[in-house]
């Protein structure tokens, strides 16, 4: 079993309302990744397309996309694990290459959330929960994560200011990310000003500023065997560890609400496969769909003990200059969250960091990077460890 690496990455700009088709949107991420790897569609053996189909107007989008991008007659697969779809796609691509079935696989993630109204999007998100026992009672994404926030506050004394500090950090770096939806500074005072939109309640204790926005976007990751990468003249970032887990759909079936078990289980697997610990990680991308989600990720990934994640954000240890930089591309809170493209965007950020190509958000000399991507409200969890020689 040889090594498997990432030889190309790409991403469209994430926007609130994309004016074109899914073909055109996916082409933007595809074009950047192909240019990055300096290869053509003829060099690809297979494609994994990733999205959450309940948001797609086009049925079987993988076929339409493969045709438009000139990827026929190579096989095309489709992967869906809600918000973690494209990191699941990376695991599938790794497996296809590691098995020897294919030498190179492209992972395409996309979503045009604006094809639906906000009400329609929320209704579909609600149906990501159990449609018999939970979603009929109005449990939607903000409400679920609000329960996590309440539990964390009750158990550890976490404050509203701790959550706001995470959004302030996100905005600090979102301003520097030309592909992000939200590129404005955010001050802590905006959360205490009763007239400011950031302070408005969504689901107690979460406020507007604690929530990421829907977005339209695409991402593209190109994976290849070591031999294929050499033949193509590419210098890969290696996939060192992969972890994945699932949890009961119903919240009543969860062990606790102060963290996500799927993140802990996936991290354990990924660390073990990579032969590292949390202390070896130089830079991380975590799934910050809500501010509490990032705080829980600090603890679930082992960057802080349970209840001590707040200390990392208070001391700015998760800023670019800190001991464990997290989401220095602005995270979902600044970039937006086009469901099927999100994991690929996170992976792209870490690849650029490890290459030293991240520009204004570059962390100093990273060699190990981590991506934490959650599907649903902790229903699916993926952790990916990437590294350089």
N, C-alpha and C positions, 0 to 999 in steps of 0.2 A: 504494500500500500504506500504509494508515493504521496507527496504533499499536494494540496489543492490551494490555489491562491486566487485573489481578485486582481484582474489585469486591467479593468476599466470601470469607471463610475460616471454616472451622469444624473442630472436632475433638471426638470423644468423650473421656472420660477413658480412659487406657490402663490396663487391669486384667489381673490374672493369669488370671481365669476369669469370663467374661461369662455371666450366667445366661439371657439371652434369645436370640432368633434373629438372623440376619444382617440381617433387615429392621429390627428394632428398634435394633440397633447402628448401622447406617448412618444411620438417622433422627436419631440424636444429633448426628453431625457435620453432616448436612444441615440440621437445624433451626438450628444455630448460624450456619452460613454464610448461610442465607436471611435470618435476623434481622439479621446483620451487613450484608448488602447492601440490606436493606429491600425485598425483592422477593418474588414468589411463583413457584410452579412454572410458571405460565402464561407467565412472562417468559423461560423457558429454551427454546432451540431444539434442543438435543441434549445427550446425556449420555455420558461415557466412564466406565465402571466398571472398576476396577483391583483385582486380587488375584492371588495365586498359586494356581491352581485345584487343585493337588494337596492343598491343605489344606482345601478347601471340601467339605462334605458335599453342598451343593446344586449340582447341575449347572446350567449357564447362569444363574449368579446375577444377571447384569445384567437379565434379564427379570423376575425376581421382585422385584428392588429397584425397577426403574422403575415397576412396577405399584403397589407399596406406597406409593411417594412421589408418586404422581399425575403421573408424567412421560410417560405415554402420551398421544397417539400419536407424540410426538417420537422421532426415531431414537436408538437406544442402541447404543453401541460397547463393545467389551471390549478391555482392554490388559493384557499380562502380560510383564514382564521381571524376574521374581523380585522381589528386595527393592527394585528401583527402579521398580516398576510405576506408582505414581501420579505420579512425575516424568516418566515416559514419557507418561502420560496427559495431563499438562500440555502437553507438546510437541505431542501430537496435537490437543488443544483449540486451542492457538495456531494450528496449521496450518489447522484447519477454519474458524477465524474469519478468519485472514489471507487465505485463499483466496476468501472471500466466500460460501462455502457456508452458513455460519451466522453470526449476529450474537452469540450468547451460547452458551457450552458449560459444562456442569458436570462436574467431575472428582471422582468418588467413589472413595475407596480404603478397603479394609476387610480384616480377617482375624480369624477366631476360631481362634487357634492351640490353644486348650484343648479343641477338639473331638477332638483327637488326644492320645494319650499322648506323653510325652517320647521314648520309644523310637520311636514311629511318626513323630514330627516329625523326629528325627534321621535316620531311614531315608529320608524324603522329601528332606531337605536333601542327603543323600549322593547321591541320584539327580539332583540338580542338576548333578553332575559327569558325566563320560562313564561310562555304565553298563557299557561293555565293558572299558575300559582303566584306570579309576581307582577308582570307587566300590566295586567288589567287594573292594578291598584295605583298606577301612575308612577311607578319607579322608572326613572330615566337616568341617563348618565350623571348629571349633576347631583341628583338625589342620592344615588349609590355612593359616589365619592364623598358626599357630605356626611354620610354615615361613617365612612372611614375617618374623616376629619374629626367628627365628634368623638369617636372612640379613642383616637390618638390623643386628643386634648384631655379627655377624661382620665386616661391611663398615665400620661406623661407630663401634663401641664403645658403642652404645646399651645402657642398663642396665635391670634390672628396676625400679629406682626411678623411672626416666623414665616407664615404663609406668604404674606405680602413681600417679604425680603426675597423670596424665590422669584416672584414676578419681576421685581426690580432688577435682579441679576439677569433674567431672561432678556429684558429690554435693553440692558447694557450691551449685550452682544447681538441682539436682533437688529439693532441700528447698523451693525457692520455687515450684515448678511444681505446681499443684494437679491437673494432669492426668497426672502421672508415676506410674509404678508404685512406684519406689524413692525415698522421700523422707526418707532418713536421712543424717546426716553420715558421712563416711568419713575415717579418719585413716591416715596413712602407716604407722603402727605396726601396723595390722591386717594388712598384707602381710608383716610379719616375725614375727608371732606364730604359731607353728606350730599353735596350737590354734584360731586364728580361721578361719572359713569362707573369708574372702577370700584366705588364703594357700595354700589347698589346690590341688594341681596338677590341671589339666584336660588340657592337652597342652603339654608343655614347650616354651617357657618360660612359657606362659600359665597363669594361676591363675584361680580362680573370680572374683576381683575384676576380672580383665581382660576378662570376658565380659559381654555384655548378656543380658537375659532375654527369652524369648518373652513375648508379650502379646496381648491382644485389644483391638481398637480400630478406629475409623474416622476418616476425614478427608474434607473437602469443600472444593474450590477452585472459584470461579466466575469464568469468563473472559469478557470481552466486548470488542467493538470500541470504539474511541473514541466513535463516533457513538452506539452503543447505550448506553454508559456515561453519556453526557450526557443521553440521553433518559430514562434511569432515575434521574437525579439522583445518580449515584455519583461518587466521587473515587478513581480507580484508583491502584494501584501498578503501574507499567509493566513489562512483560516486555522487557528490553533485549537479552538474549543467551541463546541456547540452544545447548548442545553435547551430542553423544552419540557414543559409540564402543562397539566390542565387541572382544573378545580371544579367542584360541583357548580352547576349553573345557579341554583338557588342559594341566596345568602345564608339561609338557615342551615345549610349544609357546610358552611365554612367554620374552621376551628376558631378564628378570631377575626376582628376587623381592624386591628392596629397595623396590619401589614398584609402583603400578598404572598400566600404560600407558593404560588406558581413561580414567582420571581426567585424565591429562596431555593426551590428545587432545581430550577433551570440554572441558576448560578452555581450551585454545587456541582452539577454535571459538567458545566462548561469549564469551571476552574480545574476539576479533576482531569478532564480530557487535555487541557492545555498544560497541566502540571504547574499551576501557579496558585497564588492566593489573592485575595482582594488587595493586599498591600503592594502587589506587583503592578497593579493597573495605573497607568500614567494619565489617561484621559478617558472620559466616559460620556456616552449619550444615553440618557434614560427617558422613559416614556412619561413626560410631564403633561398629560392631557389636562390635569388640574394641579395646582400647587402642592396639594397634599400627596399627590402621586409621586412627585419628585422627592419629597421628604421621606416617604415610606421606602422609596428605592434606595436612598442612602443606607438605610438600615437593613433592608432585605439583601442587598449586595455585599454587605459586610464592610462598608466604608465607615460605618458607625454602629455602635451597639444599639439595641432597641431603646427608644426614647431619647437618644443622643444625636439624632440627625439634625435637630435644630441647632446644635452647637456648631456644626459645619457651616451652615448658612450665616449664622450670627458672626462667626469669625472670618467669613469670606474664604474658607478653605476650598470651596467649590468654584471659586473664580479662577480665571486663567492662570494667575500667579500662585494659586493655593496648592495644597498638598494633593488634592484629587479634583482637578478641573472637571466640571460636569456641565454639559449643554452649553458650551461656549459658542455655538452657532445660533443661540436664542431658543433652542428647543421648540417643542410644539406650541408653547405659549406665545412665541414670536413668529415662528414659521407658519403656523397654521397646521391643520391636520387632515390632509387628503388621505383617507383611511388606507387604501391599498398601496399608496406611495410612501407612507411614513417610515416604515422600517428601512426601505432602500435609501431614503434621505439620511437617516441616522448612520447607516453603514458608509455612505459616501463621505460624510463628515469625518468619520474616524479614519478612513483610508487616506484622505487628504492630510489629516493630522500626522499620520505615521510616515507619510512621504515628505513632510515638511512643506506642504503646498497650501496651507490654510490661510495664508495672508495675515490680515489684521487680527485674526482670532487664533493664530498659531501658538500652541503650547510648546514650551521649551523641551526639545529633544525627547519626544515620547517614543517608546519602543513597543508598548503593550496598550491596546485600546479595547474598550468594552462597549457593547451595544445591548441595551435592555429595552425590549419591545413587548408591550402587553396588549392582548386582544380582549375586548369587552371589559367588564369590571373584574379583572383578574381571572377570567375564564381560561385564557391561554397565556402562557409566558414563554418568551424566547430570550436567551442570553447568548451572545456571540462574542468570542475573544479573537482579536486580530493582532498580528505582530509582524515585525520586520526582522530580517536576519541580523 
